[in-house]
Amino acid sequence: MIINAIYCNYFYPSHFSFHFGAFASLTYLNLSTSSFQGQIPSQISHLSKLATLDLSFNFDLTWKEDSWKRLLQNATHLTELVLDYTDMSSISTKTLNLSSSLVTLSLSGTQLRENLTDGIFCLPNLQHLDLSYNLYLRSHLPKVSCSTTSLNILDLSLSQFQGSIPPSFSNLSHLTSLDLSCNSLVDSIPSSLLTLPRLSFLNLLSNSLSGEIPNVFPQANKFKELHFNGNNLGGELPSTLSNLQHLTLLDLSVNKFSGQIPDVFVGLTKLNVLYLSYNNFEGKIPSSLFGLTQLSELKFSYNKLQGPLPDKISGFSSLVSLSFDNNLMNGSIPSWCLSLPSLEYLFLWKNEFTGLVYANISNSLMYLDFSYNKLQGNIPEIIFNLVNLTKLDLSSNNLSGYIHFSLFSKLPNLEYLLLSQNDLLSLNFESNVNYTFSSLLMLDLSSTSLVEFPKLAGKVPLKLGEEWYH
């Protein structure tokens, strides 16, 4: 017998009925997201033939130790047990004497407490284990004592795990996905973790891991996503990053990496997202990076990168977001920055760029921020062809020349127009004309030279000096 038509209903304030215990032949029971409340009745242990039990997202359902023990003693055929966001706060982890038949066990957000033992990792058939969002565990990661395990997916994120990652995690040789993010893990990343033969997803973000990334990535690997952001990792990047030919995402932002970014990107042809922001990288950007055609997001903000951008590139045809802001880059902004066919967000602010080379321009651009550079000369009129532009920030440069303010009305989606701190920039406003910008939310013209005071239709915050006018 299968009952699966009760999930995703709203039975509040109904209790979980003890009458479910009468379905002695039941093999599949799904009551998830049904707003049941109260204690789970002990009669659930009568369902000895259950293969699948899903009570997840019934936030007010509470397990008692006795009912839990009886269920595990009797339901020896369970292969799938999903109890996410039910209340197991009174259940000791020592009583997790689980069926050896389990393939999937999901206990996310169940308020489990006390130390976790490695027995749960060593269930012979268990492939998917989720213990995430158990903020009261506050346990060390247990050493994996068994030499063989079937685990494919292991999620231990957001559970206040402490201490280091045990080298014995190398025994989890079948892992394809490991999530240890948002814990309090310290010390270095074990080399053995990066050589697991089937691991494709590794998430270590928001811990306190330190040391260098071990330079051990093997040529034969399955890695697709590596999330190392928000730690204390440092040193130079490992040269064996070049072996990650299947990688689609690499996030090393908000760490302490230093030195020059190694030229390791030639073989990373599937890379889609690369985040290296908030580190101490210096020197030039490696040339192999500019040949990648699958990149959609590239963020190198808040480093110490130097030198000009290349005049011509062969990649970036899929790039949507490009951030080189808060570096020490100089020279002219090359024409390809404005002509990439898919680019929507371009952030080059707070560098030392002196000029802007432009030819063709892409209508895909939405955010353009060149502020706090050393740009000189006129605002190029080609910018007024960017019909999808919502933010234009050219403030704090050395722009000059004479421009009719009416040109900005050619940008129908413009919300933020920031031109301040360009002392020689003269803006001409026609007398007795109300300039109507249907989308404009903010206009900053402070420290520019105004020929006329603009009359703006609607309530647009306007800054002409030190004060904002509405």
C-alpha positions as semicolon CSV with decimal commas, in nm:
position;residue;x (nm);y (nm);z (nm)
1;M;0,000;0,000;0,000
2;I;0,117;0,352;-0,088
3;I;-0,011;0,682;0,053
4;N;0,136;0,985;-0,119
5;A;-0,159;1,213;-0,187
6;I;-0,148;1,392;0,149
7;Y;0,173;1,590;0,107
8;C;0,168;1,968;0,045
9;N;-0,167;2,023;0,216
10;Y;-0,265;2,241;0,508
11;F;-0,404;2,045;0,801
12;Y;-0,318;2,292;1,078
13;P;-0,405;2,256;1,364
14;S;-0,466;1,883;1,309
15;H;-0,253;1,630;1,491
16;F;-0,079;1,335;1,333
17;S;-0,344;1,065;1,376
18;F;-0,257;0,740;1,552
19;H;-0,491;0,571;1,301
20;F;-0,208;0,569;1,047
21;G;-0,069;0,283;1,253
22;A;-0,353;0,065;1,128
23;F;-0,208;0,051;0,775
24;A;0,009;-0,247;0,851
25;S;0,092;-0,315;0,486
26;L;0,197;0,041;0,407
27;T;0,526;0,069;0,221
28;Y;0,525;0,438;0,120
29;L;0,400;0,728;0,333
30;N;0,449;1,093;0,237
31;L;0,292;1,356;0,465
32;S;0,544;1,630;0,394
33;T;0,457;2,001;0,409
34;S;0,111;1,933;0,553
35;S;0,125;2,147;0,871
36;F;0,056;1,863;1,114
37;Q;0,142;1,939;1,475
38;G;0,189;1,765;1,806
39;Q;0,372;1,446;1,890
40;I;0,427;1,167;1,641
41;P;0,221;0,880;1,785
42;S;0,390;0,561;1,897
43;Q;0,160;0,368;1,658
44;I;0,384;0,474;1,371
45;S;0,607;0,187;1,479
46;H;0,335;-0,056;1,360
47;L;0,429;0,028;1,001
48;S;0,692;-0,242;0,986
49;K;0,686;-0,272;0,605
50;L;0,765;0,091;0,535
51;A;1,028;0,148;0,269
52;T;0,978;0,528;0,242
53;L;0,871;0,771;0,513
54;D;0,863;1,145;0,443
55;L;0,734;1,375;0,720
56;S;0,949;1,674;0,624
57;F;0,853;2,037;0,669
58;N;0,596;1,975;0,940
59;F;0,762;2,223;1,172
60;D;0,540;2,150;1,472
61;L;0,570;1,772;1,461
62;T;0,769;1,642;1,758
63;W;0,952;1,312;1,799
64;K;0,974;1,141;2,135
65;E;1,253;0,898;2,214
66;D;1,022;0,602;2,264
67;S;0,837;0,645;1,933
68;W;1,164;0,694;1,751
69;K;1,324;0,380;1,896
70;R;1,020;0,166;1,823
71;L;1,005;0,283;1,463
72;L;1,369;0,196;1,404
73;Q;1,330;-0,145;1,569
74;N;1,033;-0,244;1,356
75;A;1,078;-0,070;1,021
76;T;1,377;-0,273;0,912
77;H;1,300;-0,233;0,540
78;L;1,333;0,146;0,532
79;T;1,536;0,272;0,237
80;E;1,429;0,638;0,244
81;L;1,374;0,839;0,562
82;V;1,315;1,215;0,519
83;L;1,234;1,408;0,838
84;D;1,363;1,757;0,755
85;Y;1,232;2,032;0,982
86;T;1,051;1,811;1,225
87;D;1,147;1,847;1,591
88;M;1,400;1,584;1,705
89;S;1,547;1,794;1,985
90;S;1,469;1,527;2,246
91;I;1,638;1,250;2,044
92;S;1,994;1,164;2,141
93;T;2,234;1,108;1,854
94;K;2,340;0,794;2,043
95;T;1,999;0,644;1,960
96;L;2,046;0,686;1,586
97;N;2,058;0,307;1,557
98;L;1,948;0,313;1,197
99;S;1,847;0,040;0,961
100;S;2,124;-0,102;0,748
101;S;1,885;-0,091;0,452
102;L;1,875;0,291;0,443
103;V;1,978;0,452;0,116
104;T;1,861;0,809;0,187
105;L;1,856;0,976;0,529
106;S;1,767;1,345;0,551
107;L;1,750;1,508;0,896
108;S;1,807;1,872;0,800
109;G;1,692;2,128;1,055
110;T;1,574;1,872;1,309
111;Q;1,751;2,032;1,611
112;L;1,968;1,728;1,678
113;R;2,205;1,769;1,971
114;E;2,515;1,613;2,127
115;N;2,819;1,466;1,954
116;L;2,787;1,280;1,629
117;T;2,945;0,937;1,593
118;D;3,080;0,794;1,270
119;G;2,840;0,498;1,272
120;I;2,595;0,698;1,065
121;F;2,860;0,735;0,790
122;C;2,925;0,364;0,783
123;L;2,576;0,230;0,712
124;P;2,648;-0,019;0,431
125;N;2,385;0,101;0,181
126;L;2,356;0,470;0,271
127;Q;2,416;0,694;-0,030
128;H;2,259;1,030;0,064
129;L;2,301;1,181;0,412
130;D;2,181;1,532;0,501
131;L;2,240;1,665;0,855
132;S;2,250;2,032;0,761
133;Y;2,101;2,320;0,962
134;N;2,140;2,143;1,296
135;L;2,276;2,440;1,484
136;Y;2,290;2,265;1,821
137;L;2,523;1,981;1,726
138;R;2,840;2,181;1,795
139;S;3,039;1,864;1,756
140;H;3,375;1,776;1,608
141;L;3,355;1,596;1,277
142;P;3,385;1,228;1,361
143;K;3,669;1,020;1,223
144;V;3,549;0,775;0,961
145;S;3,662;0,439;1,095
146;C;3,512;0,218;0,825
147;S;3,725;0,156;0,519
148;T;3,430;0,112;0,285
149;T;3,118;0,324;0,263
150;S;2,856;0,385;-0,004
151;L;2,799;0,756;0,066
152;N;2,761;0,966;-0,250
153;I;2,615;1,288;-0,109
154;L;2,704;1,423;0,235
155;D;2,569;1,756;0,360
156;L;2,691;1,874;0,702
157;S;2,651;2,247;0,641
158;L;2,534;2,500;0,900
159;S;2,565;2,266;1,197
160;Q;2,834;2,436;1,408
161;F;3,093;2,164;1,351
162;Q;3,426;2,250;1,513
163;G;3,787;2,141;1,492
164;S;3,963;2,018;1,182
165;I;3,853;1,804;0,888
166;P;3,970;1,450;0,972
167;P;4,209;1,300;0,716
168;S;4,000;0,983;0,750
169;F;3,738;1,149;0,532
170;S;3,950;0,997;0,254
171;N;3,766;0,671;0,335
172;L;3,454;0,826;0,181
173;S;3,579;0,721;-0,160
174;H;3,235;0,714;-0,326
175;L;3,154;1,078;-0,245
176;T;3,042;1,293;-0,536
177;S;2,920;1,587;-0,323
178;L;3,050;1,714;0,013
179;D;2,913;2,026;0,182
180;L;3,087;2,144;0,501
181;S;2,999;2,511;0,457
182;C;2,907;2,758;0,731
183;N;3,065;2,576;1,023
184;S;3,357;2,660;1,253
185;L;3,620;2,434;1,100
186;V;3,987;2,527;1,146
187;D;4,335;2,417;1,036
188;S;4,427;2,321;0,681
189;I;4,245;2,134;0,408
190;P;4,360;1,770;0,410
191;S;4,534;1,674;0,085
192;S;4,337;1,351;0,078
193;L;4,012;1,545;0,044
194;L;4,123;1,688;-0,291
195;T;4,217;1,350;-0,433
196;L;3,886;1,170;-0,372
197;P;3,833;1,003;-0,710
198;R;3,462;1,081;-0,762
199;L;3,417;1,411;-0,582
200;S;3,268;1,677;-0,812
201;F;3,115;1,925;-0,564
202;L;3,312;2,052;-0,260
203;N;3,179;2,338;-0,048
204;L;3,396;2,469;0,238
205;L;3,276;2,830;0,241
206;S;3,245;3,036;0,561
207;N;3,472;2,844;0,793
208;S;3,808;2,939;0,948
209;L;4,030;2,713;0,741
210;S;4,389;2,830;0,700
211;G;4,710;2,741;0,521
212;E;4,754;2,690;0,149
213;I;4,539;2,484;-0,084
214;P;4,732;2,156;-0,123
215;N;4,891;2,134;-0,468
216;V;4,757;1,783;-0,529
217;F;4,471;1,804;-0,777
218;P;4,521;1,490;-0,989
219;Q;4,496;1,488;-1,367
220;A;4,209;1,240;-1,342
221;N;3,945;1,423;-1,137
222;K;3,573;1,494;-1,146
223;F;3,560;1,839;-0,984
224;K;3,291;2,072;-1,119
225;E;3,244;2,317;-0,830
226;L;3,489;2,432;-0,562
227;H;3,363;2,677;-0,297
228;F;3,647;2,790;-0,070
229;N;3,532;3,148;-0,010
230;G;3,516;3,313;0,330
231;N;3,809;3,139;0,501
232;N;4,164;3,233;0,602
233;L;4,337;3,044;0,321
234;G;4,654;3,206;0,194
235;G;4,974;3,169;-0,002
236;E;4,986;3,126;-0,376
237;L;4,737;2,929;-0,581
238;P;4,840;2,572;-0,664
239;S;4,966;2,504;-1,016
240;T;4,760;2,183;-1,033
241;L;4,446;2,394;-1,074
242;S;4,526;2,346;-1,442
243;N;4,414;1,982;-1,407
244;L;4,053;2,078;-1,329
245;Q;3,930;2,038;-1,684
246;H;3,567;1,972;-1,577
247;L;3,546;2,275;-1,345
248;T;3,249;2,509;-1,396
249;L;3,275;2,717;-1,074
250;L;3,573;2,828;-0,867
251;D;3,515;3,063;-0,572
252;L;3,824;3,166;-0,374
253;S;3,699;3,510;-0,269
254;V;3,737;3,661;0,080
255;N;4,060;3,486;0,174
256;K;4,427;3,584;0,209
257;F;4,573;3,456;-0,116
258;S;4,871;3,651;-0,247
259;G;5,123;3,655;-0,527
260;Q;5,049;3,648;-0,896
261;I;4,752;3,454;-1,030
262;P;4,908;3,152;-1,206
263;D;4,850;3,105;-1,577
264;V;4,650;2,785;-1,535
265;F;4,330;2,853;-1,728
266;V;4,410;2,715;-2,074
267;G;4,251;2,376;-2,008
268;L;3,962;2,505;-1,797
269;T;3,738;2,543;-2,100
270;K;3,415;2,466;-1,910
271;L;3,469;2,733;-1,643
272;N;3,152;2,939;-1,603
273;V;3,206;3,131;-1,276
274;L;3,536;3,258;-1,132
275;Y;3,547;3,463;-0,809
276;L;3,884;3,580;-0,673
277;S;3,770;3,903;-0,504
278;Y;3,888;4,027;-0,162
279;N;4,238;3,879;-0,162
280;N;4,591;4,015;-0,206
281;F;4,664;3,905;-0,562
282;E;4,907;4,129;-0,749
283;G;5,071;4,159;-1,086
284;K;4,906;4,114;-1,423
285;I;4,602;3,904;-1,502
286;P;4,714;3,582;-1,677
287;S;4,659;3,584;-2,052
288;S;4,497;3,237;-2,063
289;L;4,198;3,375;-1,874
290;F;4,095;3,599;-2,164
291;G;4,055;3,300;-2,396
292;L;3,777;3,132;-2,200
293;T;3,449;3,126;-2,393
294;Q;3,213;2,977;-2,132
295;L;3,271;3,232;-1,853
296;S;2,956;3,416;-1,748
297;E;3,084;3,578;-1,423
298;L;3,434;3,704;-1,350
299;K;3,502;3,895;-1,027
300;F;3,853;4,010;-0,928
301;S;3,748;4,305;-0,708
302;Y;3,954;4,429;-0,411
303;N;4,299;4,299;-0,497
304;K;4,625;4,464;-0,604
305;L;4,620;4,370;-0,970
306;Q;4,827;4,592;-1,196
307;G;4,892;4,672;-1,560
308;P;4,662;4,738;-1,853
309;L;4,391;4,513;-1,991
310;P;4,480;4,347;-2,324
311;D;4,379;4,530;-2,641
312;K;4,222;4,222;-2,795
313;I;4,084;3,898;-2,652
314;S;3,953;3,573;-2,799
315;G;3,712;3,471;-2,521
316;F;3,446;3,619;-2,293
317;S;3,172;3,572;-2,554
318;S;2,934;3,449;-2,280
319;L;3,038;3,696;-2,011
320;V;2,749;3,862;-1,825
321;S;2,929;4,021;-1,528
322;L;3,284;4,159;-1,514
323;S;3,434;4,316;-1,198
324;F;3,790;4,450;-1,178
325;D;3,708;4,729;-0,934
326;N;3,936;4,832;-0,646
327;N;4,266;4,735;-0,802
328;L;4,568;4,922;-0,942
329;M;4,501;4,872;-1,313
330;N;4,595;5,143;-1,562
331;G;4,603;5,231;-1,929
332;S;4,296;5,265;-2,148
333;I;3,975;5,070;-2,110
334;P;3,977;4,860;-2,430
335;S;3,688;4,855;-2,674
336;W;3,601;4,491;-2,608
337;C;3,480;4,587;-2,257
338;L;3,187;4,769;-2,416
339;S;3,125;4,535;-2,707
340;L;3,096;4,192;-2,543
341;P;2,763;4,055;-2,672
342;S;2,622;3,929;-2,340
343;L;2,780;4,171;-2,090
344;E;2,532;4,338;-1,851
345;Y;2,745;4,444;-1,552
346;L;3,081;4,617;-1,592
347;F;3,256;4,740;-1,275
348;L;3,597;4,901;-1,325
349;W;3,574;5,169;-1,056
350;K;3,861;5,273;-0,830
351;N;4,153;5,196;-1,058
352;E;4,393;5,419;-1,253
353;F;4,244;5,394;-1,601
354;T;4,316;5,707;-1,804
355;G;4,120;5,662;-2,126
356;L;3,839;5,483;-2,299
357;V;3,875;5,315;-2,638
358;Y;3,542;5,250;-2,803
359;A;3,416;5,130;-3,139
360;N;3,119;4,896;-3,138
361;I;2,904;4,890;-2,828
362;S;2,673;4,620;-2,692
363;N;2,312;4,702;-2,609
364;S;2,317;4,437;-2,337
365;L;2,497;4,665;-2,086
366;M;2,285;4,758;-1,781
367;Y;2,537;4,869;-1,515
368;L;2,842;5,075;-1,608
369;D;3,068;5,201;-1,329
370;F;3,394;5,377;-1,424
371;S;3,407;5,603;-1,118
372;Y;3,725;5,692;-0,925
373;N;3,961;5,658;-1,218
374;K;4,159;5,914;-1,422
375;L;3,944;5,919;-1,734
376;Q;3,996;6,229;-1,946
377;G;3,822;6,407;-2,228
378;N;3,458;6,404;-2,332
379;I;3,189;6,158;-2,237
380;P;3,174;5,944;-2,552
381;E;2,836;5,990;-2,719
382;I;2,828;5,623;-2,808
383;I;2,728;5,560;-2,444
384;F;2,390;5,717;-2,521
385;N;2,310;5,421;-2,745
386;L;2,292;5,190;-2,442
387;V;1,914;5,167;-2,430
388;N;1,915;4,908;-2,149
389;L;2,147;5,105;-1,920
390;T;2,008;5,147;-1,566
391;K;2,318;5,282;-1,389
392;L;2,591;5,508;-1,525
393;D;2,860;5,620;-1,280
394;L;3,139;5,837;-1,419
395;S;3,201;6,032;-1,099
396;S;3,546;6,127;-0,965
397;N;3,732;6,138;-1,295
398;N;3,892;6,413;-1,506
399;L;3,619;6,434;-1,768
400;S;3,579;6,762;-1,953
401;G;3,392;6,904;-2,244
402;Y;3,046;7,036;-2,309
403;I;2,743;6,811;-2,335
404;H;2,370;6,859;-2,375
405;F;2,183;6,707;-2,084
406;S;1,904;6,605;-2,319
407;L;2,125;6,325;-2,450
408;F;2,070;6,134;-2,125
409;S;1,697;6,122;-2,200
410;K;1,788;5,879;-2,479
411;L;1,844;5,621;-2,204
412;P;1,485;5,520;-2,118
413;N;1,576;5,278;-1,838
414;L;1,831;5,496;-1,659
415;E;1,781;5,490;-1,279
416;Y;2,114;5,623;-1,147
417;L;2,317;5,896;-1,317
418;L;2,630;5,995;-1,122
419;L;2,862;6,253;-1,276
420;S;3,005;6,428;-0,968
421;Q;3,365;6,538;-0,917
422;N;3,435;6,616;-1,282
423;D;3,524;6,982;-1,233
424;L;3,563;7,073;-1,597
425;L;3,254;6,890;-1,722
426;S;3,000;7,145;-1,848
427;L;2,637;7,039;-1,883
428;N;2,397;7,244;-2,092
429;F;2,032;7,261;-1,989
430;E;1,780;7,430;-2,216
431;S;1,582;7,706;-2,047
432;N;1,223;7,642;-1,948
433;V;1,242;7,273;-2,036
434;N;1,125;7,008;-1,790
435;Y;1,349;6,708;-1,836
436;T;1,140;6,397;-1,790
437;F;1,316;6,077;-1,688
438;S;1,054;5,814;-1,624
439;S;1,296;5,575;-1,451
440;L;1,550;5,805;-1,286
441;L;1,588;5,753;-0,911
442;M;1,905;5,952;-0,839
443;L;2,103;6,227;-1,012
444;D;2,438;6,353;-0,879
445;L;2,584;6,657;-1,058
446;S;2,789;6,791;-0,767
447;S;3,124;6,954;-0,855
448;T;3,043;6,991;-1,223
449;S;2,996;7,312;-1,421
450;L;2,630;7,383;-1,491
451;V;2,525;7,624;-1,763
452;E;2,162;7,617;-1,651
453;F;1,986;7,480;-1,346
454;P;1,796;7,169;-1,462
455;K;1,420;7,142;-1,427
456;L;1,335;6,782;-1,360
457;A;0,981;6,653;-1,389
458;G;0,884;6,429;-1,101
459;K;1,057;6,378;-0,768
460;V;1,415;6,289;-0,852
461;P;1,682;6,323;-0,578
462;L;1,926;6,579;-0,721
463;K;2,269;6,661;-0,580
464;L;2,431;6,981;-0,709
465;G;2,669;7,059;-0,425
466;E;2,687;6,919;-0,077
467;E;2,309;6,894;-0,042
468;W;2,050;6,667;-0,197
469;Y;1,737;6,829;-0,342
470;H;1,405;6,651;-0,389
